[in-house]
Amino acid sequence: MRVITGKAKGRRLQSVPGDSTRPITDRAKEALFSILGDWVVGTRVLDLFGGTGGVGIECLSRGADFVQFVDNSRAAVETINANLKHCRLERQANVERGDSFAFLRIHKGEPFDLIFVAPPQYQGLWKRAVLQIDAKPALLSEYGSVIVQVHPREEEPLALKYLQEYDRRRYGSVMLIFYASAAALAEEPDDDESDEEYEDDEFEDDELGDEESEDGDPEDEDSEDEDSEVDEAGEEQT
């Protein structure tokens, strides 16, 4: 797993030991940041279920102002801190060890321009996170986006009040779903091209296995969070 471009281009990132976390593949990550483009410059980012910190670190490398990482795993937090230091980006980030849902519930600081959600798969955690963000609009800036990484088999419609899905892309075993506030989307002019399907023509059912590599090796991107309060300082710290 590596940083694709920017200030930390080419730097290799450590992976979290074990198999409790889910990575984003290089292919999907490159596609994601091709979509985001220069929009990420100057943004505040929340990387929930941070894992290795690969997505948040890529944001920093490309010019994001600040990234908040949250993960419940001590090993993941140590890995994120090591990767930030290796990329010399630690001054622009904060790494918190704690439950991602508790963080969403108690956060009262500045809103985030981008919230990236990629929890362990097949547990319904992505739905719970999106619904919690939907119920607390103050978490997201006016024109911010929530991007969810799921396995295609996990995808299902959500009943949302504030957020609205505006795009989705599928890359093998990775599906990215994009949300923004319905009000912000209503301000944008209609674009016929936005209805175009962006799917992997070579996508097959046998690709729907639990592939978890970013450079072809099993790697950890997002670790499992439990529904508990953020642990107190000294034990718990995206």
C-alpha positions as CSV (number, residue, x, y, z in Angstrom):
1,M,0.0,0.0,0.0
2,R,1.4,3.4,-1.0
3,V,0.6,7.1,-1.2
4,I,-0.4,7.7,-4.8
5,T,0.6,11.4,-5.3
6,G,1.2,14.7,-3.5
7,K,3.7,15.6,-0.8
8,A,4.1,12.0,0.3
9,K,4.0,10.4,-3.1
10,G,5.3,6.9,-3.3
11,R,5.7,6.4,0.5
12,R,4.8,2.9,1.6
13,L,2.3,2.6,4.4
14,Q,2.4,-0.1,7.1
15,S,-0.7,-2.3,7.5
16,V,-2.5,-3.2,10.7
17,P,-1.5,-6.6,12.0
18,G,-4.2,-9.2,11.9
19,D,-7.3,-9.5,9.7
20,S,-9.9,-7.4,11.6
21,T,-9.8,-4.4,9.2
22,R,-10.8,-3.8,5.6
23,P,-8.6,-2.0,3.1
24,I,-9.4,0.0,0.0
25,T,-7.8,-1.4,-3.1
26,D,-5.2,0.7,-5.0
27,R,-7.6,0.7,-8.0
28,A,-10.5,2.0,-6.0
29,K,-8.4,4.6,-4.1
30,E,-7.0,5.9,-7.4
31,A,-10.5,6.1,-8.8
32,L,-11.8,7.9,-5.7
33,F,-9.2,10.6,-5.8
34,S,-9.5,11.0,-9.5
35,I,-13.2,11.8,-8.8
36,L,-12.3,14.2,-5.9
37,G,-9.6,15.9,-7.8
38,D,-8.5,19.3,-6.4
39,W,-11.6,19.6,-4.3
40,V,-9.7,17.9,-1.4
41,V,-7.3,20.9,-1.2
42,G,-7.9,22.9,2.0
43,T,-10.5,20.5,3.4
44,R,-11.2,19.1,6.9
45,V,-11.5,15.3,6.7
46,L,-12.9,12.7,9.1
47,D,-11.6,9.2,8.5
48,L,-13.7,6.9,10.6
49,F,-12.7,3.3,11.3
50,G,-9.2,4.6,10.2
51,G,-7.3,1.3,9.9
52,T,-4.0,2.1,8.3
53,G,-5.1,5.7,7.7
54,G,-4.5,5.3,3.9
55,V,-7.4,7.5,2.7
56,G,-6.9,10.3,5.2
57,I,-3.1,10.3,4.6
58,E,-3.8,10.5,0.8
59,C,-6.0,13.5,1.5
60,L,-3.2,15.2,3.5
61,S,-0.7,14.4,0.8
62,R,-3.0,16.1,-1.8
63,G,-3.5,19.2,0.2
64,A,-6.1,18.7,2.8
65,D,-5.7,21.0,5.8
66,F,-6.5,18.6,8.6
67,V,-7.6,15.0,9.1
68,Q,-9.2,13.5,12.2
69,F,-8.7,9.8,12.4
70,V,-10.8,7.6,14.7
71,D,-10.3,3.9,15.4
72,N,-11.1,1.6,18.3
73,S,-8.1,-0.6,17.8
74,R,-4.8,0.1,19.6
75,A,-2.9,-1.6,16.8
76,A,-4.7,0.6,14.2
77,V,-4.0,3.8,16.1
78,E,-0.3,2.9,16.4
79,T,-0.2,2.1,12.7
80,I,-1.9,5.4,11.7
81,N,0.6,7.3,13.9
82,A,3.5,5.5,12.4
83,N,2.3,6.1,8.9
84,L,1.7,9.8,9.5
85,K,5.2,10.2,10.9
86,H,6.7,8.2,8.0
87,C,4.9,10.6,5.6
88,R,5.8,13.7,7.7
89,L,2.2,14.7,8.0
90,E,1.6,14.2,11.7
91,R,1.3,17.9,12.4
92,Q,-1.9,18.1,10.3
93,A,-3.7,15.2,11.9
94,N,-5.2,14.0,15.1
95,V,-5.5,10.3,15.9
96,E,-8.1,9.3,18.5
97,R,-8.5,5.8,19.8
98,G,-12.2,5.3,20.5
99,D,-15.5,4.2,19.1
100,S,-16.5,5.9,15.9
101,F,-20.2,6.1,16.7
102,A,-19.4,7.7,20.1
103,F,-17.2,10.2,18.3
104,L,-20.1,11.2,15.9
105,R,-22.4,11.5,18.9
106,I,-20.3,13.8,21.0
107,H,-18.3,15.8,18.4
108,K,-19.1,19.6,18.8
109,G,-16.2,21.1,16.9
110,E,-15.9,22.4,13.4
111,P,-17.8,20.5,10.7
112,F,-16.0,18.3,8.2
113,D,-15.9,18.7,4.4
114,L,-15.4,15.0,3.9
115,I,-16.4,12.1,6.0
116,F,-15.0,8.7,4.9
117,V,-16.7,5.6,6.3
118,A,-15.3,2.2,5.7
119,P,-16.0,-0.1,8.7
120,P,-15.6,-3.9,8.9
121,Q,-17.9,-5.5,6.4
122,Y,-21.1,-7.6,6.8
123,Q,-22.0,-6.0,10.2
124,G,-24.3,-3.2,9.0
125,L,-21.9,-0.6,10.6
126,W,-21.8,1.5,7.4
127,K,-25.6,2.0,7.6
128,R,-25.5,2.9,11.2
129,A,-22.8,5.5,10.6
130,V,-24.6,7.1,7.7
131,L,-27.9,7.3,9.6
132,Q,-26.1,8.9,12.5
133,I,-24.5,11.5,10.3
134,D,-27.8,12.1,8.6
135,A,-29.4,12.8,12.0
136,K,-26.7,15.3,13.0
137,P,-26.2,17.7,10.0
138,A,-23.7,19.8,12.0
139,L,-21.1,17.2,11.4
140,L,-20.9,18.0,7.7
141,S,-20.0,21.4,6.1
142,E,-22.7,22.9,3.9
143,Y,-21.2,21.5,0.7
144,G,-19.4,18.5,2.2
145,S,-19.6,14.9,1.2
146,V,-19.9,11.5,3.0
147,I,-18.2,8.7,1.1
148,V,-18.9,5.1,2.1
149,Q,-16.8,2.1,1.2
150,V,-18.8,-1.2,1.2
151,H,-18.8,-4.6,-0.4
152,P,-21.4,-4.6,-3.2
153,R,-23.4,-7.3,-1.3
154,E,-23.8,-5.0,1.7
155,E,-25.4,-2.2,-0.3
156,E,-29.1,-1.4,0.4
157,P,-31.2,1.8,0.2
158,L,-31.4,4.0,3.3
159,A,-34.2,6.2,4.5
160,L,-32.4,9.6,4.8
161,K,-33.8,13.0,5.8
162,Y,-30.8,15.3,5.4
163,L,-28.4,13.4,3.1
164,Q,-29.0,12.3,-0.4
165,E,-27.0,9.8,-2.5
166,Y,-25.6,11.4,-5.6
167,D,-23.2,8.9,-7.1
168,R,-21.9,5.4,-6.7
169,R,-19.0,3.6,-8.3
170,R,-18.0,-0.1,-8.3
171,Y,-14.5,-1.5,-8.6
172,G,-14.5,-5.3,-8.2
173,S,-15.3,-6.1,-4.6
174,V,-15.3,-2.4,-3.6
175,M,-18.4,-0.1,-3.9
176,L,-18.1,3.6,-3.2
177,I,-21.3,5.5,-2.4
178,F,-21.4,9.3,-2.3
179,Y,-23.8,11.4,-0.2
180,A,-24.2,15.1,0.3
181,S,-26.9,17.3,1.7
182,A,-30.1,17.3,-0.4
183,A,-30.2,21.1,-0.2
184,A,-26.7,21.5,-1.6
185,L,-27.5,19.0,-4.4
186,A,-30.7,20.9,-5.3
187,E,-28.6,24.0,-6.0
188,E,-26.6,22.2,-8.7
189,P,-27.8,22.3,-12.3
190,D,-28.9,19.0,-13.8
191,D,-26.3,17.1,-15.8
192,D,-27.4,14.3,-17.9
193,E,-23.9,12.8,-17.6
194,S,-24.4,12.4,-13.9
195,D,-26.8,9.5,-14.6
196,E,-24.2,7.5,-16.5
197,E,-23.4,4.1,-15.0
198,Y,-19.9,3.7,-13.8
199,E,-19.5,0.0,-13.2
200,D,-16.8,-2.6,-13.8
201,D,-17.8,-4.4,-17.0
202,E,-15.7,-7.3,-15.9
203,F,-17.3,-7.5,-12.5
204,E,-18.2,-11.1,-11.7
205,D,-19.7,-12.9,-8.7
206,D,-16.4,-14.6,-8.0
207,E,-14.9,-11.2,-7.3
208,L,-17.3,-10.8,-4.4
209,G,-15.0,-12.7,-2.1
210,D,-13.4,-11.1,0.9
211,E,-10.5,-9.7,-1.0
212,E,-8.6,-7.3,1.3
213,S,-5.5,-6.0,-0.4
214,E,-4.4,-2.7,-1.4
215,D,-1.2,-3.7,-3.1
216,G,-2.1,-7.3,-3.8
217,D,-1.4,-8.3,-0.2
218,P,-3.9,-8.5,2.7
219,E,-3.9,-5.2,4.4
220,D,-6.0,-3.4,6.9
221,E,-7.7,-0.1,6.2
222,D,-10.5,0.1,8.6
223,S,-10.8,-1.6,11.9
224,E,-13.9,-2.8,13.8
225,D,-15.5,-0.4,16.1
226,E,-17.9,-1.4,18.9
227,D,-20.9,0.6,20.0
228,S,-19.4,2.0,23.1
229,E,-18.4,5.4,24.5
230,V,-15.0,6.8,23.7
231,D,-12.7,5.3,26.3
232,E,-11.1,7.6,28.8
233,A,-7.7,9.2,28.1
234,G,-4.8,6.8,28.7
235,E,-6.7,3.8,27.4
236,E,-8.5,5.2,24.3
237,Q,-7.5,8.1,22.2
238,T,-10.5,8.6,11.2
